[in-house]
Amino acid sequence: MNRTTAILATALAATTLSACGSNSLFSRDRPDEFAVSRQAPLVVPPDFSLVPPAPGAARPGGDSTAEQTLRALFGGASPRSATETSIIGAADGARADPGIRSEVGSPDTQVVDKGLATRDIIAAPEGDGRDASAAIPGT
């Protein structure tokens, strides 16, 4: 057992030490990242007639970044399918009132009484649900 251990330890040491040597893979010529040039090269702009943008002005060139992102993610408006067009036509969707959502929420809107349970659920204060409890009638 001692001889086997000594052979394995010697092989492990030889393998480990062989990684310390340099070969052509690790001896490439690399630029010195710590070297600092003494003078920056001068750059002459190609066109002196460019006017700097005014502060707060809209960017030239079309859509904003948000609009470009939405178009890239979701594409443009998709055409309606034949089924969707027929359903809207059957419901007379061309005459729909564009302000219907604000009318529905007005206090003058007539609603159907759906009972005390629904009223209590809707009137309950918002919470995170940790202290929720259920009451089972008849128990």
DSSP file (Angstrom, degrees, kcal/mol; ACC not computed):
  #  RESIDUE AA STRUCTURE BP1 BP2  ACC     N-H-->O    O-->H-N    N-H-->O    O-->H-N    TCO  KAPPA ALPHA  PHI   PSI    X-CA   Y-CA   Z-CA
    1    1 A M     >        0   0    0      0, 0.0     4,-2.2     0, 0.0     5,-0.2   0.000 360.0 360.0 360.0 -38.1    0.0    0.0    0.0
    2    2 A N  H  >  +     0   0    0      2,-0.2     4,-2.3     1,-0.2     5,-0.1   0.887 360.0  50.3 -65.9 -38.5    2.8    2.4    0.7
    3    3 A R  H  > S+     0   0    0      2,-0.2     4,-2.2     1,-0.2    -1,-0.2   0.909 111.4  48.4 -67.0 -40.9    4.5    1.7   -2.6
    4    4 A T  H  > S+     0   0    0      2,-0.2     4,-2.4     1,-0.2    -2,-0.2   0.901 112.1  49.3 -64.8 -41.1    1.1    2.4   -4.4
    5    5 A T  H  X S+     0   0    0     -4,-2.2     4,-2.5     1,-0.2    -1,-0.2   0.900 110.6  50.2 -64.9 -40.8    0.6    5.6   -2.5
    6    6 A A  H  X S+     0   0    0     -4,-2.3     4,-2.2     2,-0.2    -2,-0.2   0.896 111.3  48.6 -65.8 -39.8    4.1    6.8   -3.3
    7    7 A I  H  X S+     0   0    0     -4,-2.2     4,-2.4     2,-0.2    -2,-0.2   0.923 113.3  46.9 -66.3 -43.9    3.7    6.0   -7.0
    8    8 A L  H  X S+     0   0    0     -4,-2.4     4,-2.4     2,-0.2    -2,-0.2   0.895 112.5  49.9 -64.7 -39.7    0.3    7.9   -7.1
    9    9 A A  H  X S+     0   0    0     -4,-2.5     4,-2.4     2,-0.2    -1,-0.2   0.896 111.7  48.5 -66.4 -39.3    1.8   10.8   -5.2
   10   10 A T  H  X S+     0   0    0     -4,-2.2     4,-2.4     2,-0.2    -2,-0.2   0.904 112.5  48.1 -66.1 -41.5    4.7   11.0   -7.6
   11   11 A A  H  X S+     0   0    0     -4,-2.4     4,-2.3     2,-0.2    -2,-0.2   0.898 112.6  48.9 -66.3 -39.7    2.4   10.9  -10.6
   12   12 A L  H  X S+     0   0    0     -4,-2.4     4,-2.4     2,-0.2    -2,-0.2   0.909 112.0  48.5 -65.6 -42.1    0.2   13.6   -9.2
   13   13 A A  H  X S+     0   0    0     -4,-2.4     4,-2.6     2,-0.2    -2,-0.2   0.899 111.9  49.4 -65.2 -40.5    3.2   15.8   -8.4
   14   14 A A  H  X S+     0   0    0     -4,-2.4     4,-1.7     2,-0.2    -2,-0.2   0.901 112.4  47.8 -65.9 -40.5    4.5   15.3  -11.9
   15   15 A T  H  X S+     0   0    0     -4,-2.3     4,-0.8     2,-0.2    -2,-0.2   0.912 113.6  47.6 -66.0 -42.1    1.2   16.1  -13.5
   16   16 A T  H >< S+     0   0    0     -4,-2.4     3,-0.6     1,-0.2     4,-0.4   0.915 113.3  47.1 -66.0 -43.4    0.8   19.2  -11.3
   17   17 A L  H >< S+     0   0    0     -4,-2.6     3,-1.0     1,-0.2     4,-0.5   0.783 103.2  63.0 -70.9 -26.1    4.3   20.5  -12.0
   18   18 A S  H >< S+     0   0    0     -4,-1.7     3,-0.6     1,-0.2    -1,-0.2   0.778  95.8  60.6 -70.1 -23.4    3.9   19.9  -15.8
   19   19 A A  T << S+     0   0    0     -4,-0.8    -1,-0.2    -3,-0.6    -2,-0.2   0.685  94.6  64.5 -74.2 -17.0    1.1   22.5  -15.8
   20   20 A C  T <  S+     0   0    0     -3,-1.0    -1,-0.2    -4,-0.4    -2,-0.2   0.706  84.4  92.2 -79.7 -19.1    3.5   25.1  -14.5
   21   21 A G  S <  S-     0   0    0     -3,-0.6     2,-0.4    -4,-0.5    -3,-0.0  -0.258  77.7-118.9 -71.5 162.2    5.7   25.0  -17.7
   22   22 A S        +     0   0    0      3,-0.0     2,-0.2     5,-0.0    -1,-0.1  -0.840  32.8 173.5-105.3 141.5    5.0   27.3  -20.6
   23   23 A N    >>  -     0   0    0     -2,-0.4     4,-1.0     0, 0.0     3,-0.9  -0.727  51.9 -83.6-130.3-175.8    4.1   26.1  -24.0
   24   24 A S  T 34 S+     0   0    0      1,-0.2    -2,-0.0    -2,-0.2     3,-0.0   0.727 121.1  65.4 -67.0 -20.0    3.1   27.9  -27.2
   25   25 A L  T 34 S+     0   0    0      1,-0.2     3,-0.3     2,-0.1    -1,-0.2   0.880 113.0  29.6 -68.7 -37.1   -0.5   28.1  -26.0
   26   26 A F  T <4 S+     0   0    0     -3,-0.9    -1,-0.2     1,-0.2    -2,-0.2   0.433 106.0  73.1-105.1   0.1    0.2   30.4  -23.1
   27   27 A S     <  +     0   0    0     -4,-1.0    -1,-0.2     2,-0.1    -2,-0.1  -0.188  65.2 141.1-108.3  42.5    3.2   32.3  -24.4
   28   28 A R        -     0   0    0     -3,-0.3     2,-0.7     1,-0.1    -3,-0.0  -0.395  61.4-103.0 -77.1 158.5    1.4   34.5  -27.0
   29   29 A D        -     0   0    0     -2,-0.1    -1,-0.1     0, 0.0    -2,-0.1  -0.764  48.0-177.9 -81.6 119.4    2.4   38.1  -27.5
   30   30 A R        -     0   0    0     -2,-0.7     2,-0.1    -3,-0.0     0, 0.0  -0.864  29.9-105.0-117.4 151.1   -0.3   40.2  -25.7
   31   31 A P        -     0   0    0      0, 0.0     2,-0.8     0, 0.0     3,-0.0  -0.453  38.7-109.6 -71.3 150.5   -0.7   44.0  -25.5
   32   32 A D    >   -     0   0    0      1,-0.2     3,-1.1    -2,-0.1     0, 0.0  -0.719  26.3-164.6 -82.6 111.4    0.3   45.5  -22.2
   33   33 A E  T 3  S+     0   0    0     -2,-0.8    -1,-0.2     1,-0.2     0, 0.0   0.641  86.7  55.5 -73.9 -12.5   -2.9   46.7  -20.6
   34   34 A F  T 3  S+     0   0    0      2,-0.1    -1,-0.2    -3,-0.0     2,-0.2   0.489  80.4 109.5 -96.6  -4.1   -1.1   48.9  -18.2
   35   35 A A    <   -     0   0    0     -3,-1.1     2,-0.5     1,-0.0     0, 0.0  -0.535  54.6-157.4 -73.1 137.1    0.8   50.9  -20.8
   36   36 A V        -     0   0    0     -2,-0.2     2,-0.2     2,-0.0    -2,-0.1  -0.964  12.6-130.5-118.9 129.1   -0.4   54.5  -21.1
   37   37 A S        -     0   0    0     -2,-0.5     3,-0.1     1,-0.1     0, 0.0  -0.531  10.8-140.7 -77.0 146.5    0.1   56.5  -24.3
   38   38 A R  S    S+     0   0    0      1,-0.2     2,-0.4    -2,-0.2    -1,-0.1   0.857  84.1  27.8 -78.1 -35.2    1.6   60.0  -23.7
   39   39 A Q  S    S-     0   0    0     -3,-0.0    -1,-0.2     3,-0.0     3,-0.0  -0.992  77.1-130.9-131.4 132.2   -0.6   61.8  -26.2
   40   40 A A        -     0   0    0     -2,-0.4     2,-0.1    -3,-0.1    -2,-0.0  -0.545  38.2-103.0 -74.8 144.0   -4.0   61.0  -27.5
   41   41 A P        -     0   0    0      0, 0.0     2,-0.3     0, 0.0    -1,-0.1  -0.423  35.5-116.7 -68.6 143.2   -4.3   61.0  -31.3
   42   42 A L        -     0   0    0     -2,-0.1     2,-0.5    -3,-0.0    -3,-0.0  -0.613  26.7-160.0 -81.0 137.2   -6.0   64.1  -32.7
   43   43 A V        -     0   0    0     -2,-0.3    -1,-0.0     2,-0.0     0, 0.0  -0.978   3.6-154.6-121.3 124.6   -9.3   63.5  -34.5
   44   44 A V        -     0   0    0     -2,-0.5    -2,-0.0     2,-0.0     0, 0.0  -0.859  24.5-121.1 -98.0 125.9  -10.6   66.0  -37.0
   45   45 A P        -     0   0    0      0, 0.0     3,-0.1     0, 0.0    -1,-0.0  -0.368  14.4-134.4 -65.2 144.8  -14.4   65.9  -37.4
   46   46 A P  S    S+     0   0    0      0, 0.0     2,-0.4     0, 0.0    -2,-0.0   0.765  89.0  32.3 -73.0 -23.2  -15.4   65.2  -41.0
   47   47 A D    >   -     0   0    0      1,-0.1     3,-0.6     3,-0.0     0, 0.0  -0.961  53.0-174.5-141.4 119.0  -18.1   67.9  -41.2
   48   48 A F  T 3  S+     0   0    0     -2,-0.4    -1,-0.1     1,-0.2     0, 0.0   0.508  77.1  77.8 -87.5  -4.0  -18.1   71.2  -39.3
   49   49 A S  T 3   +     0   0    0      2,-0.1     2,-0.2     0, 0.0    -1,-0.2   0.485  63.9 115.2 -86.3  -1.5  -21.6   72.2  -40.4
   50   50 A L    <   -     0   0    0     -3,-0.6    -3,-0.0     1,-0.0     0, 0.0  -0.508  58.5-144.9 -70.6 132.3  -23.3   69.9  -37.9
   51   51 A V        -     0   0    0     -2,-0.2     3,-0.1     1,-0.0    -2,-0.1  -0.827  19.6-115.7 -98.2 133.5  -25.3   71.9  -35.4
   52   52 A P        -     0   0    0      0, 0.0    -1,-0.0     0, 0.0     2,-0.0  -0.366  40.8 -97.9 -65.3 148.2  -25.5   70.5  -31.8
   53   53 A P        -     0   0    0      0, 0.0     6,-0.1     0, 0.0     3,-0.0  -0.305  36.9-109.8 -67.5 150.2  -29.0   69.4  -30.7
   54   54 A A    >   -     0   0    0      4,-0.1     3,-1.8     1,-0.1     2,-0.1  -0.555  41.3 -97.7 -76.8 143.2  -31.0   71.8  -28.6
   55   55 A P  T 3  S+     0   0    0      0, 0.0    -1,-0.1     0, 0.0     3,-0.1  -0.414 107.7  10.6 -63.5 131.7  -31.5   70.7  -25.0
   56   56 A G  T 3  S+     0   0    0      1,-0.3     2,-0.1    -2,-0.1     3,-0.1   0.406  95.0 135.6  83.0  -2.0  -34.9   69.0  -24.5
   57   57 A A    <   -     0   0    0     -3,-1.8    -1,-0.3     1,-0.1     2,-0.1  -0.422  63.4 -97.1 -77.7 155.0  -35.6   68.7  -28.3
   58   58 A A        -     0   0    0      1,-0.1    -4,-0.1    -2,-0.1    -1,-0.1  -0.382  44.0-102.9 -69.4 149.1  -36.9   65.5  -29.7
   59   59 A R        -     0   0    0      3,-0.1     3,-0.4     1,-0.1     2,-0.1  -0.518  34.5-124.0 -73.3 135.8  -34.4   63.2  -31.2
   60   60 A P  S    S+     0   0    0      0, 0.0    -1,-0.1     0, 0.0     3,-0.0  -0.457  82.4  63.9 -73.7 152.9  -34.3   63.2  -35.0
   61   61 A G  S    S-     0   0    0     -2,-0.1     2,-0.5     1,-0.0    -2,-0.0   0.592  98.8 -90.3 111.9  11.1  -34.8   59.9  -36.8
   62   62 A G  S    S+     0   0    0     -3,-0.4    -3,-0.1     0, 0.0    -1,-0.0  -0.768  83.7  38.5 106.4-133.0  -38.3   58.7  -36.0
   63   63 A D  S    S-     0   0    0     -2,-0.5     2,-0.1     1,-0.1     0, 0.0  -0.143  71.7-112.7 -71.5 156.3  -39.6   56.5  -33.2
   64   64 A S     >  -     0   0    0      1,-0.1     4,-2.2     4,-0.0     5,-0.2  -0.314  33.7-104.1 -77.3 169.5  -38.5   56.5  -29.6
   65   65 A T  H  > S+     0   0    0      1,-0.2     4,-2.3     2,-0.2     5,-0.2   0.875 121.1  54.5 -63.7 -37.6  -36.7   53.6  -28.1
   66   66 A A  H  > S+     0   0    0      2,-0.2     4,-2.5     1,-0.2    -1,-0.2   0.915 108.7  48.0 -64.0 -42.3  -39.8   52.4  -26.3
   67   67 A E  H  > S+     0   0    0      1,-0.2     4,-2.3     2,-0.2    -1,-0.2   0.904 111.6  49.9 -65.5 -40.2  -41.8   52.4  -29.6
   68   68 A Q  H  X S+     0   0    0     -4,-2.2     4,-2.1     2,-0.2    -1,-0.2   0.890 111.0  50.3 -63.9 -38.8  -39.1   50.5  -31.3
   69   69 A T  H  X S+     0   0    0     -4,-2.3     4,-2.5     2,-0.2     5,-0.2   0.929 110.7  48.0 -65.4 -45.7  -39.0   47.9  -28.5
   70   70 A L  H  X S+     0   0    0     -4,-2.5     4,-2.8     1,-0.2     5,-0.5   0.901 112.5  49.3 -62.4 -40.4  -42.8   47.4  -28.5
   71   71 A R  H  X S+     0   0    0     -4,-2.3     4,-1.5     1,-0.2    -1,-0.2   0.881 112.2  48.6 -66.3 -36.9  -42.7   47.0  -32.3
   72   72 A A  H  < S+     0   0    0     -4,-2.1    -2,-0.2    -5,-0.2    -1,-0.2   0.883 118.1  39.9 -69.9 -37.6  -39.9   44.5  -32.0
   73   73 A L  H  < S+     0   0    0     -4,-2.5    -2,-0.2    -5,-0.1    -3,-0.2   0.927 133.5  17.2 -76.8 -46.4  -41.6   42.4  -29.3
   74   74 A F  H  < S-     0   0    0     -4,-2.8    -3,-0.2     1,-0.2    -2,-0.2   0.525  93.2-140.4-110.0  -7.7  -45.2   42.4  -30.4
   75   75 A G     <  -     0   0    0     -4,-1.5    -1,-0.2    -5,-0.5    -2,-0.1  -0.218  42.0 -49.2  73.9-172.8  -45.0   43.4  -34.1
   76   76 A G  S    S-     0   0    0      1,-0.2     2,-0.3    -4,-0.1     0, 0.0  -0.074  82.5 -56.4 -83.5-170.3  -47.6   45.7  -35.6
   77   77 A A        -     0   0    0      1,-0.1    -1,-0.2    -2,-0.0    -2,-0.0  -0.558  58.9-135.0 -71.0 127.7  -51.3   45.6  -35.4
   78   78 A S        -     0   0    0     -2,-0.3     3,-0.1    -3,-0.1    -1,-0.1  -0.588  22.1-106.8 -84.9 146.8  -52.4   42.2  -36.7
   79   79 A P        -     0   0    0      0, 0.0     2,-0.2     0, 0.0    -1,-0.1  -0.375  39.2-102.8 -69.8 151.6  -55.4   42.0  -39.0
   80   80 A R        -     0   0    0      1,-0.1     2,-0.0     2,-0.1     0, 0.0  -0.478  35.0-119.4 -74.8 144.1  -58.7   40.7  -37.7
   81   81 A S     >  -     0   0    0     -2,-0.2     4,-2.4     1,-0.1     5,-0.2  -0.293  26.2-107.0 -75.1 167.2  -59.6   37.1  -38.5
   82   82 A A  H  > S+     0   0    0      1,-0.2     4,-2.3     2,-0.2     5,-0.2   0.884 120.6  51.6 -63.3 -38.8  -62.8   36.3  -40.4
   83   83 A T  H  > S+     0   0    0      2,-0.2     4,-2.3     1,-0.2    -1,-0.2   0.931 110.3  47.6 -64.6 -45.8  -64.4   34.9  -37.2
   84   84 A E  H  > S+     0   0    0      1,-0.2     4,-2.4     2,-0.2     5,-0.2   0.907 112.2  50.3 -62.9 -41.8  -63.6   38.1  -35.2
   85   85 A T  H  X S+     0   0    0     -4,-2.4     4,-2.2     1,-0.2    -1,-0.2   0.899 111.0  48.6 -63.0 -41.0  -64.9   40.3  -38.0
   86   86 A S  H  X S+     0   0    0     -4,-2.3     4,-2.4     2,-0.2    -2,-0.2   0.878 111.3  49.9 -69.0 -36.2  -68.2   38.4  -38.2
   87   87 A I  H  X S+     0   0    0     -4,-2.3     4,-1.9     2,-0.2    -2,-0.2   0.923 112.4  46.8 -67.2 -43.6  -68.7   38.5  -34.4
   88   88 A I  H  <>S+     0   0    0     -4,-2.4     5,-3.0     1,-0.2     6,-0.3   0.894 113.2  49.9 -64.9 -38.6  -68.1   42.2  -34.4
   89   89 A G  H ><5S+     0   0    0     -4,-2.2     3,-1.0    -5,-0.2    -2,-0.2   0.899 110.1  49.6 -65.5 -40.3  -70.4   42.7  -37.3
   90   90 A A  H 3<5S+     0   0    0     -4,-2.4    -1,-0.2     1,-0.2    -2,-0.2   0.829 111.7  48.8 -68.0 -31.0  -73.1   40.6  -35.7
   91   91 A A  T 3<5S-     0   0    0     -4,-1.9    -1,-0.2    -5,-0.1    -2,-0.2   0.399 113.8-119.9 -87.1   3.4  -72.8   42.6  -32.5
   92   92 A D  T X 5 +     0   0    0     -3,-1.0     3,-1.4    -4,-0.2    -3,-0.2   0.942  47.8 171.3  56.3  51.5  -73.0   45.9  -34.5
   93   93 A G  G > < +     0   0    0     -5,-3.0     3,-1.3     1,-0.3    -4,-0.1   0.641  62.8  73.6 -68.5 -16.4  -69.6   46.9  -33.3
   94   94 A A  G 3  S+     0   0    0     -6,-0.3    -1,-0.3     1,-0.3    -2,-0.1   0.777  97.3  49.4 -69.3 -23.7  -69.3   49.8  -35.6
   95   95 A R  G <  S+     0   0    0     -3,-1.4    -1,-0.3     2,-0.1    -2,-0.2   0.275  81.0 134.8 -96.4  10.8  -71.8   51.7  -33.5
   96   96 A A    <   -     0   0    0     -3,-1.3    -3,-0.0     1,-0.1    -4,-0.0  -0.338  60.8-117.8 -64.6 139.7  -70.1   51.1  -30.2
   97   97 A D    >   -     0   0    0      1,-0.1     3,-1.4     2,-0.0     4,-0.2  -0.662  14.8-149.9 -79.0 122.2  -69.7   54.1  -27.9
   98   98 A P  T 3  S+     0   0    0      0, 0.0     3,-0.4     0, 0.0    -1,-0.1   0.750  95.0  52.0 -66.6 -21.1  -66.1   54.9  -27.4
   99   99 A G  T 3> S+     0   0    0      1,-0.2     4,-1.3     2,-0.1     3,-0.4   0.101  72.4 114.0-100.2  23.1  -66.8   56.4  -23.9
  100  100 A I  H <>  +     0   0    0     -3,-1.4     4,-2.0     1,-0.2    -1,-0.2   0.826  69.0  60.9 -65.5 -31.6  -68.7   53.4  -22.6
  101  101 A R  H  > S+     0   0    0     -3,-0.4     4,-1.1     1,-0.2    -1,-0.2   0.883 105.3  46.9 -65.9 -36.6  -66.1   52.5  -20.0
  102  102 A S  H  4 S+     0   0    0     -3,-0.4     4,-0.2     1,-0.2    -1,-0.2   0.821 110.9  53.1 -74.4 -28.2  -66.5   55.9  -18.2
  103  103 A E  H >< S+     0   0    0     -4,-1.3     3,-1.2     1,-0.2    -2,-0.2   0.871 103.0  57.2 -71.6 -35.7  -70.2   55.5  -18.3
  104  104 A V  H 3< S+     0   0    0     -4,-2.0    -1,-0.2     1,-0.3    -2,-0.2   0.862 107.1  48.4 -64.3 -35.6  -70.2   52.1  -16.7
  105  105 A G  T 3< S+     0   0    0     -4,-1.1    -1,-0.3    -5,-0.2    -2,-0.2   0.454  87.0 111.9 -85.8   0.6  -68.3   53.4  -13.7
  106  106 A S  S X  S-     0   0    0     -3,-1.2     3,-1.4    -4,-0.2    -3,-0.0  -0.383  76.1-122.0 -74.7 154.0  -70.6   56.4  -13.1
  107  107 A P  T 3  S+     0   0    0      0, 0.0    -1,-0.1     0, 0.0    -4,-0.0   0.721 108.6  64.0 -67.5 -19.6  -72.8   56.5  -10.0
  108  108 A D  T 3  S+     0   0    0     -5,-0.1     2,-0.2     2,-0.1    -4,-0.1   0.540  75.4 114.7 -81.6  -5.1  -75.9   56.8  -12.1
  109  109 A T    <   -     0   0    0     -3,-1.4     2,-0.4    -6,-0.2    -5,-0.0  -0.472  67.4-129.6 -70.0 131.6  -75.4   53.4  -13.7
  110  110 A Q        -     0   0    0     -2,-0.2     2,-0.3     0, 0.0    -1,-0.1  -0.684  30.1-172.8 -82.2 130.3  -78.2   50.9  -12.8
  111  111 A V        -     0   0    0     -2,-0.4     2,-0.4     0, 0.0     0, 0.0  -0.848  25.7-110.5-122.9 159.6  -76.8   47.6  -11.5
  112  112 A V        -     0   0    0     -2,-0.3     2,-0.6     1,-0.0     0, 0.0  -0.735  32.0-119.7 -89.7 135.4  -78.4   44.3  -10.6
  113  113 A D        -     0   0    0     -2,-0.4     3,-0.1     1,-0.1    -1,-0.0  -0.652  29.9-177.9 -75.9 116.8  -78.5   43.4   -6.9
  114  114 A K        -     0   0    0     -2,-0.6     4,-0.4     1,-0.3     3,-0.2   0.250  47.4 -94.1-103.2  12.0  -76.5   40.1   -6.6
  115  115 A G     >  -     0   0    0      1,-0.1     4,-1.6     2,-0.1    -1,-0.3  -0.263  42.6 -67.2 104.7 170.6  -77.0   39.6   -2.9
  116  116 A L  H  > S+     0   0    0      1,-0.2     4,-2.7     2,-0.2     5,-0.2   0.843 123.0  58.4 -69.3 -36.1  -75.3   40.4    0.4
  117  117 A A  H  > S+     0   0    0      1,-0.2     4,-2.2     2,-0.2    -1,-0.2   0.930 108.7  44.5 -63.5 -45.0  -72.3   38.0   -0.1
  118  118 A T  H  > S+     0   0    0     -4,-0.4     4,-2.5     2,-0.2    -1,-0.2   0.908 113.5  51.2 -65.5 -41.0  -71.3   39.7   -3.4
  119  119 A R  H  X S+     0   0    0     -4,-1.6     4,-2.4     1,-0.2    -2,-0.2   0.911 111.1  48.3 -61.8 -42.4  -71.7   43.2   -1.8
  120  120 A D  H  X S+     0   0    0     -4,-2.7     4,-0.8     2,-0.2    -1,-0.2   0.883 111.4  50.0 -66.4 -38.2  -69.6   42.2    1.2
  121  121 A I  H >< S+     0   0    0     -4,-2.2     3,-0.5    -5,-0.2    -2,-0.2   0.931 114.3  43.9 -65.8 -44.5  -66.8   40.8   -1.0
  122  122 A I  H 3< S+     0   0    0     -4,-2.5    -2,-0.2     1,-0.2    -1,-0.2   0.880 116.2  47.2 -68.5 -37.2  -66.7   43.9   -3.1
  123  123 A A  H 3< S+     0   0    0     -4,-2.4    -1,-0.2    -5,-0.2    -2,-0.2   0.533  85.9 114.6 -83.0  -6.0  -66.8   46.2   -0.1
  124  124 A A  S << S-     0   0    0     -4,-0.8     3,-0.1    -3,-0.5     2,-0.0  -0.369  74.2-108.7 -66.5 142.6  -64.2   44.3    1.8
  125  125 A P        -     0   0    0      0, 0.0     2,-0.1     0, 0.0    -1,-0.1  -0.356  37.8 -98.7 -69.6 152.5  -61.0   46.3    2.4
  126  126 A E        +     0   0    0      2,-0.0     2,-0.3    -2,-0.0     0, 0.0  -0.426  54.5 157.8 -69.6 145.1  -57.9   45.3    0.5
  127  127 A G        -     0   0    0     -2,-0.1    -3,-0.0    -3,-0.1    -1,-0.0  -0.929  53.4-105.1-154.9 177.5  -55.4   43.1    2.4
  128  128 A D        -     0   0    0     -2,-0.3    -2,-0.0     1,-0.0     4,-0.0   0.500  54.4-116.7 -91.9  -2.5  -52.6   40.6    1.8
  129  129 A G  S >  S+     0   0    0      2,-0.0     3,-1.1     1,-0.0    -3,-0.0   0.452  81.6 118.3  87.8   0.2  -54.8   37.6    2.7
  130  130 A R  T 3  S+     0   0    0      1,-0.3    -1,-0.0     3,-0.0    -3,-0.0   0.876  82.2  39.5 -67.9 -35.1  -52.8   36.5    5.7
  131  131 A D  T 3  S+     0   0    0      2,-0.0    -1,-0.3     0, 0.0     2,-0.1   0.013  85.8 141.5-103.3  28.2  -55.7   37.0    8.1
  132  132 A A    <   -     0   0    0     -3,-1.1     2,-0.3    -4,-0.0    -4,-0.0  -0.411  25.7-177.9 -71.7 145.0  -58.3   35.7    5.8
  133  133 A S        -     0   0    0     -2,-0.1     2,-0.4     2,-0.0    -2,-0.0  -0.974  16.3-143.8-140.5 155.4  -61.1   33.6    7.3
  134  134 A A        -     0   0    0     -2,-0.3     2,-0.6     2,-0.0    -2,-0.0  -0.965   5.3-152.8-122.6 137.0  -64.1   31.7    5.9
  135  135 A A        -     0   0    0     -2,-0.4    -2,-0.0     2,-0.0     0, 0.0  -0.945   8.3-158.4-109.8 122.0  -67.5   31.4    7.6
  136  136 A I    >   -     0   0    0     -2,-0.6     3,-1.3     2,-0.0     2,-0.0  -0.882  19.7-129.6-101.5 116.6  -69.4   28.3    6.7
  137  137 A P  T 3  S+     0   0    0      0, 0.0    -2,-0.0     0, 0.0     0, 0.0  -0.355  87.3  26.8 -66.5 144.1  -73.1   28.7    7.3
  138  138 A G  T 3         0   0    0     -2,-0.0    -2,-0.0     1,-0.0     0, 0.0   0.482 360.0 360.0  88.0   4.4  -74.8   25.9    9.3
  139  139 A T    <         0   0    0     -3,-1.3    -1,-0.0     0, 0.0    -4,-0.0   0.438 360.0 360.0-111.7 360.0  -71.8   24.7   11.2
